[in-house]
Amino acid sequence: MPSSSAGLMGKSFAVYVKDLRLELRTRNALNAILMFGVTTLTVVSFSLGQSNLSPKLWAALFWVIIFFSAMSGLAQTFIREEETGTSLALRLTADPDSVYIGKLVFNLTLLSTLAIIITPLFFIFTDAPTGNILNFILVLILGVLGLCSATTIVAAIIAKASVKGALFAVLSFPILITLLMILVGATEKLFDGKMLADILTELQFLVAYVVIMVTASFLLFKFVWEE
């Protein structure tokens, strides 16, 4: 590996470890997304019980829970830097590329933890179809990647705003609406018994979305971070 690449990965890992250690001490973001996700899922499951809903409704409910849980915690990675005054020190010690990669991987860790906990509970508490579970996991992985790739740059943009939480959801939704529609459509087909070959178009879109968002965010982050 070239020394520049090795240096970038090392600095990115240092940013990730810093955020992870701080999160393990305070658990602010993790508690926010888990409490919102589990609470919402519990309310939905008790309200609907074992209702015989259509696959489309089950798919929509699942991704609504994941989306709003993500909105409740993913912005904290940059907001915390501004509120504690550590953003200046981070600007002096790490280049923008390593900060973006470290923050992106940290958000992936948070949302992956949420998905690992919420997904089995969703199928236990509801009557959602459990067929095609491996294909569903593939869609879930791409969905998590898509959500994090878009929200990380938005979190950096709104970190200095006065109304951060509300602004984060407002700015994220237009970027994520198409992604959510594709995720619901792919999940609906899998819940309806369709196979992997039936969602190839959706999978291609999800992969393209992740690649485009990560590339665009990586290129734009320097201007956002140094503003």
KAHUDA-V941042 format. One record per backbone hydrogen bond with DSSP energy under -0.5 kcal/mol. NH is the residue of the N-H (numbers start at 1). CO is the residue of the C=O. E is the energy in kcal/mol with one decimal. If there is no record, write none. Layout:
nh:NH co:CO e:E
nh:NH co:CO e:E
//
This chain:
nh:6 co:2 e:-2.7
nh:7 co:3 e:-2.7
nh:8 co:4 e:-2.2
nh:9 co:5 e:-2.5
nh:10 co:6 e:-2.2
nh:11 co:7 e:-2.4
nh:12 co:8 e:-2.5
nh:13 co:9 e:-2.5
nh:14 co:10 e:-1.8
nh:15 co:11 e:-2.2
nh:16 co:12 e:-2.4
nh:17 co:13 e:-2.8
nh:18 co:14 e:-2.2
nh:19 co:15 e:-2.2
nh:20 co:16 e:-2.6
nh:21 co:17 e:-2.8
nh:22 co:18 e:-2.2
nh:23 co:19 e:-2.5
nh:24 co:20 e:-2.3
nh:25 co:21 e:-1.3
nh:26 co:22 e:-2.5
nh:27 co:23 e:-2.7
nh:31 co:27 e:-2.0
nh:32 co:28 e:-1.9
nh:33 co:29 e:-2.4
nh:34 co:30 e:-2.3
nh:35 co:31 e:-2.6
nh:36 co:32 e:-2.1
nh:37 co:33 e:-2.4
nh:38 co:34 e:-3.0
nh:39 co:35 e:-2.3
nh:40 co:36 e:-2.6
nh:41 co:37 e:-2.4
nh:42 co:38 e:-2.5
nh:43 co:39 e:-2.4
nh:44 co:40 e:-2.5
nh:45 co:41 e:-2.7
nh:46 co:42 e:-2.5
nh:47 co:43 e:-2.1
nh:48 co:44 e:-2.5
nh:49 co:45 e:-2.5
nh:51 co:48 e:-1.0
nh:53 co:51 e:-1.7
nh:58 co:54 e:-2.0
nh:59 co:55 e:-2.5
nh:60 co:56 e:-2.4
nh:61 co:57 e:-2.6
nh:62 co:58 e:-2.1
nh:63 co:59 e:-2.1
nh:64 co:60 e:-2.2
nh:65 co:61 e:-2.0
nh:66 co:62 e:-2.1
nh:67 co:63 e:-2.6
nh:68 co:64 e:-2.4
nh:69 co:65 e:-1.8
nh:70 co:66 e:-2.2
nh:71 co:67 e:-2.2
nh:72 co:68 e:-1.1
nh:73 co:69 e:-0.5
nh:73 co:70 e:-1.2
nh:74 co:70 e:-2.5
nh:76 co:73 e:-1.5
nh:77 co:74 e:-0.9
nh:78 co:75 e:-1.1
nh:79 co:75 e:-1.9
nh:80 co:76 e:-2.3
nh:82 co:78 e:-1.7
nh:83 co:79 e:-2.7
nh:84 co:80 e:-2.1
nh:85 co:81 e:-0.6
nh:86 co:81 e:-1.3
nh:87 co:81 e:-1.5
nh:90 co:86 e:-2.1
nh:91 co:87 e:-2.2
nh:92 co:88 e:-1.7
nh:93 co:89 e:-1.5
nh:94 co:90 e:-1.9
nh:99 co:95 e:-1.9
nh:100 co:96 e:-2.7
nh:101 co:97 e:-2.3
nh:102 co:98 e:-2.5
nh:103 co:99 e:-2.6
nh:104 co:100 e:-2.7
nh:105 co:101 e:-2.5
nh:106 co:102 e:-1.9
nh:107 co:103 e:-2.5
nh:108 co:104 e:-2.2
nh:109 co:105 e:-2.0
nh:110 co:106 e:-2.2
nh:111 co:107 e:-2.7
nh:112 co:108 e:-2.3
nh:113 co:109 e:-2.0
nh:114 co:110 e:-2.0
nh:115 co:111 e:-2.5
nh:116 co:112 e:-2.5
nh:117 co:113 e:-1.6
nh:118 co:114 e:-3.3
nh:119 co:115 e:-2.1
nh:120 co:116 e:-0.6
nh:121 co:117 e:-1.1
nh:122 co:118 e:-2.7
nh:123 co:119 e:-1.7
nh:124 co:120 e:-1.8
nh:125 co:121 e:-2.9
nh:126 co:122 e:-1.3
nh:133 co:130 e:-0.5
nh:136 co:132 e:-2.3
nh:137 co:133 e:-2.1
nh:138 co:134 e:-1.6
nh:139 co:135 e:-2.0
nh:140 co:136 e:-2.6
nh:141 co:137 e:-2.5
nh:142 co:138 e:-2.1
nh:143 co:139 e:-2.4
nh:144 co:140 e:-2.6
nh:145 co:141 e:-2.3
nh:146 co:142 e:-2.4
nh:147 co:143 e:-2.6
nh:148 co:144 e:-2.3
nh:149 co:145 e:-2.4
nh:150 co:146 e:-1.5
nh:151 co:147 e:-2.3
nh:152 co:148 e:-1.9
nh:154 co:150 e:-1.2
nh:155 co:151 e:-2.6
nh:156 co:152 e:-1.6
nh:157 co:153 e:-1.7
nh:158 co:154 e:-2.2
nh:159 co:155 e:-0.7
nh:161 co:158 e:-1.6
nh:164 co:162 e:-0.7
nh:167 co:163 e:-1.5
nh:168 co:164 e:-2.4
nh:169 co:165 e:-1.5
nh:170 co:166 e:-2.1
nh:171 co:167 e:-2.6
nh:172 co:168 e:-2.0
nh:173 co:169 e:-2.1
nh:174 co:170 e:-0.7
nh:175 co:171 e:-0.7
nh:176 co:172 e:-2.1
nh:177 co:173 e:-1.9
nh:180 co:176 e:-3.0
nh:181 co:177 e:-2.1
nh:182 co:178 e:-2.2
nh:183 co:179 e:-2.5
nh:184 co:180 e:-2.7
nh:185 co:181 e:-2.3
nh:186 co:182 e:-2.7
nh:187 co:183 e:-2.5
nh:188 co:184 e:-2.7
nh:189 co:185 e:-1.9
nh:190 co:186 e:-1.9
nh:191 co:187 e:-2.7
nh:192 co:188 e:-1.6
nh:193 co:190 e:-1.5
nh:194 co:189 e:-2.8
nh:198 co:195 e:-1.3
nh:199 co:196 e:-1.6
nh:200 co:197 e:-0.7
nh:203 co:199 e:-2.4
nh:204 co:200 e:-2.5
nh:205 co:201 e:-2.0
nh:206 co:202 e:-2.5
nh:207 co:203 e:-2.5
nh:208 co:204 e:-2.4
nh:209 co:205 e:-2.9
nh:210 co:206 e:-2.2
nh:211 co:207 e:-2.3
nh:212 co:208 e:-2.7
nh:213 co:209 e:-2.7
nh:214 co:210 e:-2.6
nh:215 co:211 e:-2.3
nh:216 co:212 e:-2.8
nh:217 co:213 e:-2.5
nh:218 co:214 e:-2.4
nh:219 co:215 e:-2.0
nh:220 co:216 e:-2.1
nh:221 co:217 e:-2.0
nh:223 co:220 e:-0.6
nh:224 co:220 e:-1.6
nh:225 co:221 e:-3.3
nh:226 co:222 e:-2.0
nh:227 co:224 e:-0.6
//
